[in-house]
Amino acid sequence: MRRSASLLVAFLAGFVALSYEILWFRVFAFASGGAAPTFALLLGAYLLGLAWGSRLAARICARMPEQVARHRAFLVDYLLLANVLGFLLIPAVARLMTIFPYWNVWLCLVIPVTALLGAVYPLVNHLGVPADARVGRHVGHLYFVNILGSTVGSVGTGFYLLDRWSLSQVAMVIAFTGIASAMLPLASLPRGRGRVFRAALAIAAISVALFGARPLFVHLYERLQYQTYYTPTRVFVQTIENRAGVINVTAGGVVYGGGLYDGQFNTGLKNDKNDVIRTYAGLSLHPAPRDVLLVGLSTGSWAQIISHHPQIEALTVVEINRGYLRLFPSHPSSRSLLTNPKVRIEIDDGRRWLVRNPNRRFDLVMVHIWHWPANATNLLSREALDILRAHLKPGGILYYSTTGSARVQRTGALSFPHALRIMNWLAVSDAPFVYRSQALLRLIESYRIDEVPQIAPDESNHSWLLKRIARLQEQIEARKEILSRTADLDIVTDDNMGTEWTEYPLWPPLAAN
Amino acid sequence: MPSLGVNLDTVAIGEADIARSGRLDRMLVMSAFFFSGVAAILYQIVWQRALFTIFGTASESVALVVTAFMLGLGLGSLAGGALSIRAGVKPLLAFGLIEAGIGLFGFVSLGLMRWIGLKTVTATGFQIWGASFLSVLLPTLLMGATLPLLSAYFVRPSKNVGASVGDLYSANTLGSALGAVAAGQVLLARLGETGAVRLAAVINIVVAACILARQALEPRR
């Protein structure tokens, strides 16, 4: 094979291999609900396949060192097969998850596909590099363009293509590119039945990618989300895909972000399916919350409630995925957020925004987060709490989700002298504060969202609310009790990464909703 | 027992010894490259994680950090290739020294990254890329240089590029695969970021010590 052709095949092989890794990561991360080990385990399976493939190629080269035509034929076969299987892996995993819902088992499917990809690099070296004194230099060049292709694959696919097209469209483009890369060694095969057969295979492979994308990828996210609960009638009414991730909305108004339950469209207390009483309770802790920061937008329900607090003057929301903003026009309960002059939405990583805006101070800071997905520690560790503390005004309160993690609760209770758990949220502060059910009741009675009161004016008896508040009272825990209950646990630090690597569920919670 | 005279028997014994020595040599270098792969993936997982903590997990930060890694490896492969054809450069010695360099950097790496993070708090766009690139430039350059160097070492006697590169790539990648699984299942949960990076650095130092000792004892190539 000519040197320029070897370099081009090495580049395209790198591009395709990294692009598939990114697409597969999206699928497995969605299936795992963003569990931290997903990346490491996928990488392990991926590299194991590469190791196997390169070993296989080494054996082929050792057994028949001079049979160049056969090496070219192997190269064509591996490229074609790898790209068809790499493409099919995505819908296959989605379907398999509906039968046996353990994503880490299906990671094994990555191994044979990357084995085929892994055989490409040694074969290209064998075909394109003469075994002379300059071999190291030529191997270095091929390695460089292979890595360059990987870089373009990583950035081009992960940053650009996934921001513009759906997963199925991007998978189709990558499969086309991979199949096209097989054309170079195919063209250099000797004329004959072998070449015709492989050209026919290439056409078949392109047909699979072209005509298979739509039927194979239908209900992909529904299958990955609902897993064994999946039925063909259970479909998402809205799906937003961009480089930051995937957002899905059910007909019932439940929102999933990257496969993880992310809330529901509701700001009312009468049918409090998303426990927004926690929002009102948090707001009632501060005597006069004027300037509030909310990290994590999701359905906008919490932001909507906060922004309608009678004393709120400004609400800053930091959200990493701008796709959430596209949900609001079609959902009345959050629609006015986009036009509310009190609300300012910043699209950024929460911790990075906090670090970059050291002078912003708030009466109340609220953080929406699960405790175990990848990088959750960045907002839950002792170091993160120190950063958050610096953004509190005197008397300011930090109120954040612990999603029931005792370690996260202990970290908060030890980092601040005053702490209170309200259901699965924790309020902490350097200044004393108290929870009073009467203050919460008065606040709710005065609440109007988009001019609609929480308590209807003609509703003289609201015993339902009193019962709700009484139930809430049972789920409140003081700092001393938190520390006593969690005495044997370590706190969460940036270095130990909290519960990310230890408490992730094999099956994302609330998949059945 | 060393051969004292030149006769057919002793020549046969000498060739067998050399063949055995070659196999041992190959096994040692392949094992070293396997463990080098284990260490490399531990660094990659922990350093990426540390850089995401500093620069955020927004997609542009992720892309920039990954690109910085890749570019360092790519430039390293060019440098390794260029080094391998220089007269007087012993590939195995260079590999041993590179592993020692990666290990020494490993010990100070997290501290350095956090220091760079403090100095670049307000970094945006290509400033993030620049800071990430600077943080990982030296070790990724060194890591990238190892495959071309060892390829030169193995291809010279075997004259088979595909077999040599394939075996080397396979050993290194297999090490990385096991390192990634171990990181995801055990190491990061038990050791945290600092512990995992220290373990990787110790692996590099042990690999370097073995290779340099072998080089000192076996100056045949």
Boltz contact constraints between the chains, C-beta under 6 A:
constraints:
  - contact:
      token1: [A, 37]
      token2: [B, 184]
      max_distance: 6.0
  - contact:
      token1: [A, 40]
      token2: [B, 45]
      max_distance: 6.0
  - contact:
      token1: [A, 40]
      token2: [B, 180]
      max_distance: 6.0
  - contact:
      token1: [A, 40]
      token2: [B, 183]
      max_distance: 6.0
  - contact:
      token1: [A, 40]
      token2: [B, 184]
      max_distance: 6.0
  - contact:
      token1: [A, 41]
      token2: [B, 184]
      max_distance: 6.0
  - contact:
      token1: [A, 43]
      token2: [B, 180]
      max_distance: 6.0
  - contact:
      token1: [A, 44]
      token2: [B, 177]
      max_distance: 6.0
  - contact:
      token1: [A, 44]
      token2: [B, 180]
      max_distance: 6.0
  - contact:
      token1: [A, 44]
      token2: [B, 181]
      max_distance: 6.0
  - contact:
      token1: [A, 47]
      token2: [B, 173]
      max_distance: 6.0
  - contact:
      token1: [A, 47]
      token2: [B, 176]
      max_distance: 6.0
  - contact:
      token1: [A, 47]
      token2: [B, 177]
      max_distance: 6.0
  - contact:
      token1: [A, 48]
      token2: [B, 177]
      max_distance: 6.0
  - contact:
      token1: [A, 50]
      token2: [B, 173]
      max_distance: 6.0
  - contact:
      token1: [A, 51]
      token2: [B, 170]
      max_distance: 6.0
  - contact:
      token1: [A, 51]
      token2: [B, 173]
      max_distance: 6.0
  - contact:
      token1: [A, 51]
      token2: [B, 174]
      max_distance: 6.0
  - contact:
      token1: [A, 51]
      token2: [B, 177]
      max_distance: 6.0
  - contact:
      token1: [A, 54]
      token2: [B, 166]
      max_distance: 6.0
  - contact:
      token1: [A, 54]
      token2: [B, 169]
      max_distance: 6.0
  - contact:
      token1: [A, 54]
      token2: [B, 170]
      max_distance: 6.0
  - contact:
      token1: [A, 55]
      token2: [B, 170]
      max_distance: 6.0
  - contact:
      token1: [A, 57]
      token2: [B, 166]
      max_distance: 6.0
  - contact:
      token1: [A, 58]
      token2: [B, 163]
      max_distance: 6.0
  - contact:
      token1: [A, 58]
      token2: [B, 166]
      max_distance: 6.0
  - contact:
      token1: [A, 58]
      token2: [B, 167]
      max_distance: 6.0
  - contact:
      token1: [A, 61]
      token2: [B, 160]
      max_distance: 6.0
  - contact:
      token1: [A, 61]
      token2: [B, 162]
      max_distance: 6.0
  - contact:
      token1: [A, 61]
      token2: [B, 163]
      max_distance: 6.0
  - contact:
      token1: [A, 62]
      token2: [B, 163]
      max_distance: 6.0
  - contact:
      token1: [A, 65]
      token2: [B, 160]
      max_distance: 6.0
  - contact:
      token1: [A, 122]
      token2: [B, 162]
      max_distance: 6.0
  - contact:
      token1: [A, 122]
      token2: [B, 165]
      max_distance: 6.0
  - contact:
      token1: [A, 122]
      token2: [B, 166]
      max_distance: 6.0
  - contact:
      token1: [A, 125]
      token2: [B, 161]
      max_distance: 6.0
  - contact:
      token1: [A, 125]
      token2: [B, 162]
      max_distance: 6.0
  - contact:
      token1: [A, 125]
      token2: [B, 165]
      max_distance: 6.0
  - contact:
      token1: [A, 126]
      token2: [B, 161]
      max_distance: 6.0
  - contact:
      token1: [A, 126]
      token2: [B, 162]
      max_distance: 6.0
  - contact:
      token1: [A, 129]
      token2: [B, 161]
      max_distance: 6.0
  - contact:
      token1: [A, 131]
      token2: [B, 155]
      max_distance: 6.0
  - contact:
      token1: [A, 131]
      token2: [B, 159]
      max_distance: 6.0
  - contact:
      token1: [A, 131]
      token2: [B, 161]
      max_distance: 6.0
  - contact:
      token1: [A, 134]
      token2: [B, 85]
      max_distance: 6.0
  - contact:
      token1: [A, 135]
      token2: [B, 152]
      max_distance: 6.0
  - contact:
      token1: [A, 135]
      token2: [B, 155]
      max_distance: 6.0
  - contact:
      token1: [A, 136]
      token2: [B, 81]
      max_distance: 6.0
  - contact:
      token1: [A, 136]
      token2: [B, 84]
      max_distance: 6.0
  - contact:
      token1: [A, 136]
      token2: [B, 85]
      max_distance: 6.0
  - contact:
      token1: [A, 136]
      token2: [B, 148]
      max_distance: 6.0
  - contact:
      token1: [A, 136]
      token2: [B, 151]
      max_distance: 6.0
  - contact:
      token1: [A, 136]
      token2: [B, 152]
      max_distance: 6.0
  - contact:
      token1: [A, 137]
      token2: [B, 81]
      max_distance: 6.0
  - contact:
      token1: [A, 137]
      token2: [B, 85]
      max_distance: 6.0
  - contact:
      token1: [A, 139]
      token2: [B, 148]
      max_distance: 6.0
  - contact:
      token1: [A, 139]
      token2: [B, 151]
      max_distance: 6.0
  - contact:
      token1: [A, 139]
      token2: [B, 165]
      max_distance: 6.0
  - contact:
      token1: [A, 140]
      token2: [B, 77]
      max_distance: 6.0
  - contact:
      token1: [A, 140]
      token2: [B, 78]
      max_distance: 6.0
  - contact:
      token1: [A, 140]
      token2: [B, 80]
      max_distance: 6.0
  - contact:
      token1: [A, 140]
      token2: [B, 81]
      max_distance: 6.0
  - contact:
      token1: [A, 140]
      token2: [B, 148]
      max_distance: 6.0
  - contact:
      token1: [A, 143]
      token2: [B, 77]
      max_distance: 6.0
  - contact:
      token1: [A, 143]
      token2: [B, 147]
      max_distance: 6.0
  - contact:
      token1: [A, 144]
      token2: [B, 74]
      max_distance: 6.0
  - contact:
      token1: [A, 144]
      token2: [B, 77]
      max_distance: 6.0
  - contact:
      token1: [A, 144]
      token2: [B, 78]
      max_distance: 6.0
  - contact:
      token1: [A, 147]
      token2: [B, 70]
      max_distance: 6.0
  - contact:
      token1: [A, 147]
      token2: [B, 73]
      max_distance: 6.0
  - contact:
      token1: [A, 147]
      token2: [B, 74]
      max_distance: 6.0
  - contact:
      token1: [A, 148]
      token2: [B, 74]
      max_distance: 6.0
  - contact:
      token1: [A, 150]
      token2: [B, 70]
      max_distance: 6.0
  - contact:
      token1: [A, 151]
      token2: [B, 67]
      max_distance: 6.0
  - contact:
      token1: [A, 151]
      token2: [B, 70]
      max_distance: 6.0
  - contact:
      token1: [A, 154]
      token2: [B, 66]
      max_distance: 6.0
  - contact:
      token1: [A, 155]
      token2: [B, 63]
      max_distance: 6.0
  - contact:
      token1: [A, 155]
      token2: [B, 67]
      max_distance: 6.0
  - contact:
      token1: [A, 159]
      token2: [B, 59]
      max_distance: 6.0
  - contact:
      token1: [A, 159]
      token2: [B, 63]
      max_distance: 6.0
  - contact:
      token1: [A, 243]
      token2: [B, 59]
      max_distance: 6.0
  - contact:
      token1: [A, 244]
      token2: [B, 59]
      max_distance: 6.0
  - contact:
      token1: [A, 320]
      token2: [B, 58]
      max_distance: 6.0
  - contact:
      token1: [A, 349]
      token2: [B, 56]
      max_distance: 6.0
  - contact:
      token1: [A, 349]
      token2: [B, 57]
      max_distance: 6.0
  - contact:
      token1: [A, 349]
      token2: [B, 58]
      max_distance: 6.0
  - contact:
      token1: [A, 352]
      token2: [B, 56]
      max_distance: 6.0
  - contact:
      token1: [A, 355]
      token2: [B, 121]
      max_distance: 6.0
  - contact:
      token1: [A, 356]
      token2: [B, 122]
      max_distance: 6.0
  - contact:
      token1: [A, 375]
      token2: [B, 57]
      max_distance: 6.0
  - contact:
      token1: [A, 378]
      token2: [B, 53]
      max_distance: 6.0
  - contact:
      token1: [A, 494]
      token2: [B, 53]
      max_distance: 6.0
  - contact:
      token1: [A, 495]
      token2: [B, 192]
      max_distance: 6.0
  - contact:
      token1: [A, 495]
      token2: [B, 193]
      max_distance: 6.0
  - contact:
      token1: [A, 495]
      token2: [B, 194]
      max_distance: 6.0
  - contact:
      token1: [A, 496]
      token2: [B, 192]
      max_distance: 6.0
  - contact:
      token1: [A, 501]
      token2: [B, 188]
      max_distance: 6.0
  - contact:
      token1: [A, 501]
      token2: [B, 189]
      max_distance: 6.0
  - contact:
      token1: [A, 502]
      token2: [B, 189]
      max_distance: 6.0
